[in-house]
Amino acid sequence: MEVNILEQHDTVVVYTSNNCQTSRELLQWLDENKVDYQEKNTTEYPDYLIELQDAGHFGTPTTFVGHHAILGFQPAHLKQELNLF
């Protein structure tokens, strides 16, 4: 089943990879802030890497909040996008 991440609304999708400290920090931050998200590990599931690249992004972590992509771990930007104040 093909999933178009750009058509998902009000969802948080996080593309991660193994051995990526920044990915682990991001997931921990999301958990601490009680944010529901779907993790897509590009190391364990190479199709997720293709999906990410098809969306025009090539690094992990990349977080999609609806249509908006946030590259890396940017807590202030995430708080704004997720309305966490």
N, CA, C and O atoms as a MOPAC input file, in Angstrom:
PM7 MOZYME 1SCF
protein

 N      0.84100 1    -1.17800 1     0.00000 1
 C      0.00000 1     0.00000 1     0.00000 1
 C      0.88700 1     1.24200 1     0.00000 1
 O      1.74600 1     1.39800 1     0.86800 1
 N      0.68100 1     2.10300 1    -0.95000 1
 C      1.47900 1     3.31700 1    -1.04900 1
 C      0.84100 1     4.42000 1    -0.21200 1
 O     -0.36600 1     4.65000 1    -0.27900 1
 N      1.66100 1     5.08900 1     0.56600 1
 C      1.18700 1     6.17900 1     1.41500 1
 C      1.85600 1     7.45600 1     0.94800 1
 O      3.08200 1     7.52400 1     0.86100 1
 N      1.06300 1     8.45800 1     0.64900 1
 C      1.61700 1     9.74600 1     0.26100 1
 C      1.66900 1    10.63300 1     1.48800 1
 O      0.63700 1    11.11800 1     1.95100 1
 N      2.86700 1    10.84700 1     2.02000 1
 C      2.98900 1    11.61400 1     3.25500 1
 C      2.52600 1    13.04400 1     3.07200 1
 O      2.14800 1    13.69800 1     4.04300 1
 N      2.54700 1    13.54200 1     1.84600 1
 C      2.15000 1    14.92300 1     1.62500 1
 C      0.64000 1    15.10100 1     1.67400 1
 O      0.16100 1    16.23400 1     1.72700 1
 N     -0.11800 1    14.01600 1     1.65800 1
 C     -1.57100 1    14.11600 1     1.73200 1
 C     -2.09200 1    13.88000 1     3.13900 1
 O     -3.29400 1    14.00200 1     3.37500 1
 N     -1.23300 1    13.55200 1     4.06400 1
 C     -1.67100 1    13.30400 1     5.43200 1
 C     -1.80400 1    14.63100 1     6.15800 1
 O     -0.89700 1    15.46300 1     6.11200 1
 N     -2.93000 1    14.83100 1     6.82700 1
 C     -3.18900 1    16.07800 1     7.53400 1
 C     -3.19300 1    15.81700 1     9.03200 1
 O     -3.66800 1    14.78100 1     9.49600 1
 N     -2.65500 1    16.77900 1     9.78200 1
 C     -2.67600 1    16.71700 1    11.24200 1
 C     -2.02400 1    15.45600 1    11.79000 1
 O     -2.39000 1    14.99100 1    12.86900 1
 N     -1.07800 1    14.90600 1    11.07000 1
 C     -0.35100 1    13.74600 1    11.55800 1
 C      1.12000 1    14.12400 1    11.70100 1
 O      1.61300 1    15.04400 1    11.04800 1
 N      1.80000 1    13.39300 1    12.56800 1
 C      3.23000 1    13.59300 1    12.75000 1
 C      3.91800 1    12.30500 1    12.31300 1
 O      3.69000 1    11.24000 1    12.88600 1
 N      4.74800 1    12.41700 1    11.30600 1
 C      5.50000 1    11.27900 1    10.78500 1
 C      6.97700 1    11.62200 1    10.90800 1
 O      7.42100 1    12.66800 1    10.43300 1
 N      7.73800 1    10.73300 1    11.54900 1
 C      9.15600 1    10.98000 1    11.79000 1
 C      9.97600 1     9.91600 1    11.06700 1
 O      9.84000 1     8.72200 1    11.33500 1
 N     10.82300 1    10.36300 1    10.15200 1
 C     11.74600 1     9.46700 1     9.46200 1
 C     13.04800 1     9.44800 1    10.24600 1
 O     13.66500 1    10.49000 1    10.47200 1
 N     13.45900 1     8.25700 1    10.65700 1
 C     14.66000 1     8.08300 1    11.46400 1
 C     15.58600 1     7.07700 1    10.79800 1
 O     15.23200 1     6.45300 1     9.79800 1
 N     16.77200 1     6.93100 1    11.36700 1
 C     17.68900 1     5.88400 1    10.92300 1
 C     18.44400 1     5.35700 1    12.13500 1
 O     18.59600 1     6.04600 1    13.14400 1
 N     18.90900 1     4.12800 1    12.01200 1
 C     19.69300 1     3.52100 1    13.08800 1
 C     21.00700 1     4.28300 1    13.25900 1
 O     21.49400 1     4.91800 1    12.32400 1
 N     21.56100 1     4.21200 1    14.44000 1
 C     22.84900 1     4.84200 1    14.75400 1
 C     22.84000 1     6.35100 1    14.54900 1
 O     23.87800 1     6.95000 1    14.26900 1
 N     21.67100 1     6.96300 1    14.68800 1
 C     21.54700 1     8.41100 1    14.54700 1
 C     21.14300 1     8.99000 1    15.89800 1
 O     19.99100 1     8.87000 1    16.31700 1
 N     22.09500 1     9.61400 1    16.57200 1
 C     21.84000 1    10.18800 1    17.89100 1
 C     20.74500 1    11.24900 1    17.83000 1
 O     19.91300 1    11.33700 1    18.73300 1
 N     20.74500 1    12.04500 1    16.77900 1
 C     19.74400 1    13.10100 1    16.65100 1
 C     18.34300 1    12.51200 1    16.52800 1
 O     17.39000 1    13.06300 1    17.07800 1
 N     18.20900 1    11.40600 1    15.81700 1
 C     16.90900 1    10.73400 1    15.71700 1
 C     16.44100 1    10.28200 1    17.09100 1
 O     15.27300 1    10.45400 1    17.43800 1
 N     17.34600 1     9.70300 1    17.87700 1
 C     16.98000 1     9.24600 1    19.22700 1
 C     16.56300 1    10.41600 1    20.11100 1
 O     15.59900 1    10.31200 1    20.87000 1
 N     17.28500 1    11.52800 1    20.01500 1
 C     16.94400 1    12.70900 1    20.81300 1
 C     15.56800 1    13.24800 1    20.43200 1
 O     14.78400 1    13.63200 1    21.30000 1
 N     15.28000 1    13.27400 1    19.14600 1
 C     13.98400 1    13.75500 1    18.67100 1
 C     12.85400 1    12.87600 1    19.18900 1
 O     11.85500 1    13.38700 1    19.69500 1
 N     13.00000 1    11.56100 1    19.06900 1
 C     11.95600 1    10.64900 1    19.54100 1
 C     11.75000 1    10.78400 1    21.04400 1
 O     10.61600 1    10.74500 1    21.52100 1
 N     12.83200 1    10.94300 1    21.78800 1
 C     12.72200 1    11.12800 1    23.23600 1
 C     11.96200 1    12.41700 1    23.54300 1
 O     11.10700 1    12.43300 1    24.42800 1
 N     12.26100 1    13.48600 1    22.82800 1
 C     11.58600 1    14.76400 1    23.03100 1
 C     10.09000 1    14.63800 1    22.72500 1
 O      9.25200 1    15.14300 1    23.47200 1
 N      9.76600 1    13.96300 1    21.62300 1
 C      8.35000 1    13.76800 1    21.27800 1
 C      7.63400 1    12.97600 1    22.36800 1
 O      6.51100 1    13.30800 1    22.74600 1
 N      8.28700 1    11.92800 1    22.87200 1
 C      7.69300 1    11.12800 1    23.95300 1
 C      7.49700 1    11.96900 1    25.21400 1
 O      6.44000 1    11.91300 1    25.84200 1
 N      8.50300 1    12.73800 1    25.57900 1
 C      8.41600 1    13.57400 1    26.78200 1
 C      7.30300 1    14.61300 1    26.67800 1
 O      6.70800 1    15.00100 1    27.68300 1
 N      7.02900 1    15.06000 1    25.45200 1
 C      5.98800 1    16.05900 1    25.22900 1
 C      4.65300 1    15.42800 1    24.83800 1
 O      3.71900 1    16.11700 1    24.42600 1
 N      4.58300 1    14.10000 1    24.97500 1
 C      3.35100 1    13.34400 1    24.74200 1
 C      2.74600 1    13.61000 1    23.35900 1
 O      1.53700 1    13.79100 1    23.21600 1
 N      3.61700 1    13.62800 1    22.35200 1
 C      3.19400 1    13.82700 1    20.97300 1
 C      3.01100 1    12.45600 1    20.32800 1
 O      3.92000 1    11.62600 1    20.35300 1
 N      1.84400 1    12.22500 1    19.75800 1
 C      1.61200 1    10.99200 1    19.00800 1
 C      2.30300 1    11.12600 1    17.65100 1
 O      2.17600 1    12.14900 1    16.97900 1
 N      3.02100 1    10.10000 1    17.26400 1
 C      3.73200 1    10.14400 1    15.99400 1
 C      3.87200 1     8.73600 1    15.43700 1
 O      3.73800 1     7.74100 1    16.14800 1
 N      4.14700 1     8.69200 1    14.14200 1
 C      4.47100 1     7.43200 1    13.48700 1
 C      5.94500 1     7.49900 1    13.11500 1
 O      6.37200 1     8.41900 1    12.41800 1
 N      6.71600 1     6.53000 1    13.57700 1
 C      8.13500 1     6.47100 1    13.22600 1
 C      8.30900 1     5.60200 1    11.99600 1
 O      7.73000 1     4.52100 1    11.89700 1
 N      9.11500 1     6.08800 1    11.05600 1
 C      9.45700 1     5.31900 1     9.86200 1
 C     10.97900 1     5.21800 1     9.80900 1
 O     11.66300 1     6.17900 1     9.45500 1
 N     11.49800 1     4.04800 1    10.16300 1
 C     12.93600 1     3.82800 1    10.22600 1
 C     13.44400 1     3.45700 1     8.83400 1
 O     13.09700 1     2.40800 1     8.29100 1
 N     14.26700 1     4.33000 1     8.27100 1
 C     14.74100 1     4.14200 1     6.90500 1
 C     15.84100 1     3.09400 1     6.79300 1
 O     16.11300 1     2.60200 1     5.69800 1
 N     16.47500 1     2.74800 1     7.90500 1
 C     17.49700 1     1.70600 1     7.89300 1
 C     16.83800 1     0.33700 1     7.84300 1
 O     17.23300 1    -0.52600 1     7.05800 1
 N     15.84100 1     0.14700 1     8.67800 1
 C     15.16900 1    -1.14700 1     8.76100 1
 C     14.20800 1    -1.38000 1     7.59600 1
 O     13.96500 1    -2.52200 1     7.20800 1
 N     13.66600 1    -0.30300 1     7.04400 1
 C     12.70000 1    -0.41100 1     5.94500 1
 C     13.11400 1     0.55000 1     4.82900 1
 O     12.68500 1     1.70400 1     4.81600 1
 N     13.94600 1     0.08100 1     3.89100 1
 C     14.45900 1     0.94900 1     2.82600 1
 C     13.36900 1     1.62700 1     1.99100 1
 O     13.62100 1     2.67700 1     1.39900 1
 N     12.17400 1     1.05500 1     1.93300 1
 C     11.08800 1     1.71000 1     1.20100 1
 C     10.75100 1     3.06500 1     1.81200 1
 O     10.31800 1     3.97600 1     1.10600 1
 N     10.94800 1     3.20300 1     3.12600 1
 C     10.70700 1     4.49300 1     3.77400 1
 C     11.72100 1     5.53500 1     3.30800 1
 O     11.39500 1     6.71700 1     3.19900 1
 N     12.94200 1     5.10000 1     3.03600 1
 C     13.95300 1     6.02100 1     2.52600 1
 C     13.54000 1     6.53400 1     1.15100 1
 O     13.67600 1     7.72200 1     0.85900 1
 N     13.04400 1     5.64600 1     0.32000 1
 C     12.56900 1     6.04600 1    -1.00900 1
 C     11.40400 1     7.02000 1    -0.87600 1
 O     11.33300 1     8.01700 1    -1.59500 1
 N     10.49800 1     6.72600 1     0.04100 1
 C      9.35000 1     7.60100 1     0.29900 1
 C      9.82300 1     8.99800 1     0.70800 1
 O      9.30600 1    10.00300 1     0.22100 1
 N     10.80400 1     9.05100 1     1.60200 1
 C     11.35300 1    10.32300 1     2.06700 1
 C     12.01600 1    11.07500 1     0.91400 1
 O     11.81200 1    12.27800 1     0.75000 1
 N     12.80300 1    10.36500 1     0.12500 1
 C     13.48800 1    10.99000 1    -1.00700 1
 C     12.49600 1    11.48500 1    -2.05200 1
 O     12.70700 1    12.53700 1    -2.65500 1
 N     11.42400 1    10.74100 1    -2.27200 1
 C     10.38800 1    11.17100 1    -3.21300 1
 C      9.73100 1    12.47500 1    -2.76800 1
 O      9.21900 1    13.23400 1    -3.59100 1
 N      9.75200 1    12.72700 1    -1.45900 1
 C      9.20300 1    13.97600 1    -0.92200 1
 C     10.23300 1    15.10800 1    -0.98400 1
 O      9.94500 1    16.23700 1    -0.58700 1
 N     11.44300 1    14.79700 1    -1.48800 1
 C     12.46300 1    15.82100 1    -1.66600 1
 C     13.39600 1    16.01600 1    -0.48700 1
 O     14.07400 1    17.03900 1    -0.39100 1
 N     13.43500 1    15.03000 1     0.42000 1
 C     14.29600 1    15.13700 1     1.60500 1
 C     15.21300 1    13.92300 1     1.66700 1
 O     14.83000 1    12.82100 1     1.27700 1
 N     16.42800 1    14.13800 1     2.15900 1
 C     17.44000 1    13.09200 1     2.05400 1
 C     18.15600 1    12.77500 1     3.35100 1
 O     19.07800 1    11.95800 1     3.35400 1
 N     17.76300 1    13.39300 1     4.45100 1
 C     18.44300 1    13.14200 1     5.71500 1
 C     17.47300 1    12.83700 1     6.83100 1
 O     16.29000 1    13.16900 1     6.76700 1
 N     18.00600 1    12.19500 1     7.85800 1
 C     17.20800 1    11.90800 1     9.04400 1
 C     17.85400 1    12.58600 1    10.23700 1
 O     19.07100 1    12.76800 1    10.27200 1
 N     17.05200 1    12.95300 1    11.20100 1
 C     15.60700 1    12.80800 1    11.20100 1
 C     14.93000 1    13.91500 1    10.38300 1
 O     15.41100 1    15.04600 1    10.31000 1
 N     13.82200 1    13.55600 1     9.78600 1
 C     12.93000 1    14.51500 1     9.14500 1
 C     11.55000 1    14.26200 1     9.71000 1
 O     11.07100 1    13.12800 1     9.71400 1
 N     10.91100 1    15.31400 1    10.18500 1
 C      9.58600 1    15.21000 1    10.78100 1
 C      8.59100 1    15.95600 1     9.91200 1
 O      8.80200 1    17.11700 1     9.56200 1
 N      7.50600 1    15.27900 1     9.56700 1
 C      6.41600 1    15.92600 1     8.85500 1
 C      5.28300 1    16.16400 1     9.83000 1
 O      4.80400 1    15.23900 1    10.48600 1
 N      4.85800 1    17.42000 1     9.92000 1
 C      3.66000 1    17.78000 1    10.67700 1
 C      2.67200 1    18.22800 1     9.61300 1
 O      2.74600 1    19.34800 1     9.10700 1
 N      1.73400 1    17.32700 1     9.27900 1
 C      0.87900 1    17.59800 1     8.12900 1
 C      1.75000 1    17.68500 1     6.89000 1
 O      2.48200 1    16.74800 1     6.57300 1
 N      1.67200 1    18.81100 1     6.18800 1
 C      2.45400 1    19.01300 1     4.96600 1
 C      3.84600 1    19.57200 1     5.23400 1
 O      4.69600 1    19.56700 1     4.34300 1
 N      4.08500 1    20.04900 1     6.43800 1
 C      5.30500 1    20.79600 1     6.73500 1
 C      6.43400 1    19.87000 1     7.19300 1
 O      6.25700 1    19.07200 1     8.11400 1
 N      7.58900 1    19.98300 1     6.54700 1
 C      8.76200 1    19.18100 1     6.91300 1
 C      9.69100 1    19.98400 1     7.80900 1
 O      9.95600 1    21.16000 1     7.56000 1
 N     10.18100 1    19.32800 1     8.85900 1
 C     11.15400 1    19.93000 1     9.76700 1
 C     12.38600 1    19.03300 1     9.75200 1
 O     12.31600 1    17.86000 1    10.12000 1
 N     13.50300 1    19.58800 1     9.32900 1
 C     14.72900 1    18.80900 1     9.20200 1
 C     15.51600 1    18.84400 1    10.49900 1
 O     15.61600 1    19.88700 1    11.14600 1
 N     16.07200 1    17.70200 1    10.87400 1
 C     16.87100 1    17.62700 1    12.09200 1
 C     15.99800 1    17.69300 1    13.33100 1
 O     14.80600 1    17.39000 1    13.28900 1
 N     16.61000 1    18.09100 1    14.42700 1
 C     15.90400 1    18.21100 1    15.70500 1
 C     15.88200 1    19.68000 1    16.08400 1
 O     16.88600 1    20.22800 1    16.53900 1
 N     14.72900 1    20.31500 1    15.89500 1
 C     14.55200 1    21.73600 1    16.15700 1
 C     13.39800 1    21.91700 1    17.14500 1
 O     12.26500 1    22.15200 1    16.72500 1
 N     13.66600 1    21.81000 1    18.44600 1
 C     12.59200 1    21.86400 1    19.43900 1
 C     11.70300 1    23.10300 1    19.34400 1
 O     10.48300 1    22.98700 1    19.45800 1
 N     12.27800 1    24.27100 1    19.14000 1
 C     11.46600 1    25.49300 1    19.07400 1
 C     10.51300 1    25.45000 1    17.88100 1
 O      9.34700 1    25.82700 1    17.99600 1
 N     11.01100 1    24.99200 1    16.75200 1
 C     10.19000 1    24.88400 1    15.54600 1
 C      9.09500 1    23.83100 1    15.74600 1
 O      7.94900 1    24.03900 1    15.34700 1
 N      9.44600 1    22.72300 1    16.35400 1
 C      8.45800 1    21.67900 1    16.63000 1
 C      7.36800 1    22.18200 1    17.56700 1
 O      6.18600 1    21.92200 1    17.34200 1
 N      7.75700 1    22.89900 1    18.61100 1
 C      6.76300 1    23.44900 1    19.54300 1
 C      5.77100 1    24.34200 1    18.81200 1
 O      4.56800 1    24.29100 1    19.06800 1
 N      6.28200 1    25.15200 1    17.90900 1
 C      5.41900 1    26.05300 1    17.14800 1
 C      4.47500 1    25.25900 1    16.24800 1
 O      3.27100 1    25.51600 1    16.24000 1
 N      4.99900 1    24.31000 1    15.50100 1
 C      4.17500 1    23.52500 1    14.57800 1
 C      3.14200 1    22.67500 1    15.30600 1
 O      2.04300 1    22.45000 1    14.79900 1
 N      3.50100 1    22.20500 1    16.49800 1
 C      2.61300 1    21.31700 1    17.26000 1
 C      1.76000 1    22.07200 1    18.27600 1
 O      1.00200 1    21.46500 1    19.03200 1
 N      1.88600 1    23.40000 1    18.29000 1
 C      1.13800 1    24.23400 1    19.24400 1
 C      1.38900 1    23.82100 1    20.68800 1
 O      0.45500 1    23.72300 1    21.48300 1
 N      2.64400 1    23.58100 1    21.02100 1
 C      3.03400 1    23.22500 1    22.38800 1
 C      3.62200 1    24.45600 1    23.05700 1
 O      4.76200 1    24.83300 1    22.78600 1
 N      2.85300 1    25.07200 1    23.91800 1
 C      3.34500 1    26.28300 1    24.59400 1
 C      3.17700 1    26.15200 1    26.07000 1
 O      3.53000 1    27.06700 1    26.81500 1

